[in-house]
Amino acid sequence: MLEQGIEHRIGKLGFPLDPVPLTEQQKYFAREHLPPAYAAFLIQCGFGHYFNRGWQFCDSQYMKSLAAIIFKGDPDFSHRDCHIVGFSAFGHLKLWSERHWIVDIDLLKYELTCSRLAPNIHNIPIPAPKSTTREVTPNSISRNLLPYDRDDCEFWDRDGREMFDRCVEAYGNLEGGECFGFVPSLGATGYNSKYRYVKYVKKLKALEHFCIIAQMKDFHLVRHNMGNVEQIRIIG
């Protein structure tokens, strides 16, 4: 039986499609380094995908080189204890940090968020819960290593139009381990450059492409502060 929050998320999304079963070595790694609830999910459901590979679950060890490029010698994050568990078609990464729990990385904005290190600041008070809340633990929060809805795989062009379905129509379905990458990269031309359109996208090998664009700029730890994105510090 899976953890309650993960069961609820699966009830909303269904089970991941085209699962690749974990090897014994991968199962051992998951049990040793990931929250028990998420490890149980992977062992039962495998490395699958949601939204026509708009979101893919992945082997953290296979993605370790990407984590090393992003984190460099950072005091809070390391490829040794911060593990990439999934990615979107355009380069949003979900990670599990053994020290700081859930980490989100936007490869196209070069931004990293981690609520335990840099919690968001809201401009309106958060209402008190009406019922007793559960203690926040690695197990209870691990449901957020799964996507919440289809927007988690989406990306928008400069005109605010959704790109995923149009990229599939133009270039075909993604295969396992592939992504949609901008050529030239937005890391080179700028996030809001004239190249943020479907015609400048190609199907690429995700790890190779992500490693290339991760080397173009420094990443920043950020948080949302009263509706604005605030840079806290450079990663590395």
PyMOL commands that set and color helices and strands:
alter all, ss='L'
color gray80, all
select helices_A, chain A and resi 4-13+24-33+36-45+64-71+138-145+150-153+164-171+186-189+198-200+206-214
alter helices_A, ss='H'
color red, helices_A
select strands_A, chain A and resi 17-20+47-50+55-57+82-88+92-97+101-106+111-113+178-182+201-205+220-225+228-234
alter strands_A, ss='S'
color yellow, strands_A
deselect
rebuild
show_as cartoon
